[in-house]
Amino acid sequence: SALDPEMVGEVLEVMKELAEEGMTMAVVTHEMKFAQEIGDRLIFMDEGLIVEEGTPQQIFTEPSNARTRSFLTRVMQ
């Protein structure tokens, strides 16, 4: 969160390597491309409540919740 852009990339790369090695992680992120690439199961929260969960494929290509659709439309442009 308070990392400079260069450091964010380095941290995400280490996390990607750990995921590829089979490490289980619970990650809270606004980095949607990272979540889409690395996640097995995603949870989308709004105002502290889970409003949608599923695979990256489900969440990013056919979100069922209007808030999820709205958010992804804005951040994935």
LINPE-V762759 format. One record per pair of residues at least 6 apart in sequence whose C-alpha atoms are under 7 Angstrom apart, sorted by the first residue. I is the first residue (numbers start at 1). J is the second residue. D is the distance in whole Angstrom. If there is no record, write none. Layout:
I_J_D + I_J_D
//
This chain:
16_38_7 + 36_56_5 + 39_56_7 + 40_55_6 + 40_56_7 + 41_54_5 + 41_55_5 + 41_56_6 + 42_53_5 + 42_54_5 + 42_55_6 + 42_56_6 + 43_50_7 + 43_52_6 + 43_53_4 + 43_54_7 + 44_50_6 + 44_51_6 + 44_52_5 + 44_53_6 + 44_68_7 + 45_51_6 + 51_65_7 + 52_65_7 + 63_69_6
//
